[in-house]
């Protein structure tokens, strides 16, 4: 089970979402196991329920499966901490994948079609 903790922009409570896995899709939606939209990434922020959040993170044994724009896949992990912020996925402060259209983090990575966060491969 993966628990995503969304960090709010304002002084609001964090939102925790749990699921067996999650996917960041090409349309910048975050979807859970039932394909339902959990959050939307708009203008650099995650919209969850009625709140706006700057990022989310998950800790524990998290694996990533990244589908590139050409359909090729690469996998990595397990990672102890994964953070999604500023249109990119970070592990231990290293950018490993990009999901946002206008990322300005100095990375040479291309935008991905899909990024899956998994509890096991």
Secondary structure, DSSP 4 states (H G I P E B T S, - for coil): -EEEEEEESSS---EEEEESEEEE-TTSEEE-TT--EEEEEETTEEEETTEEEEEEEEEEEEEEEEEETTS-EEEEEEEEEEEEETTEEEETTEEEEE-SSS--S---PPBEEEEEEES--
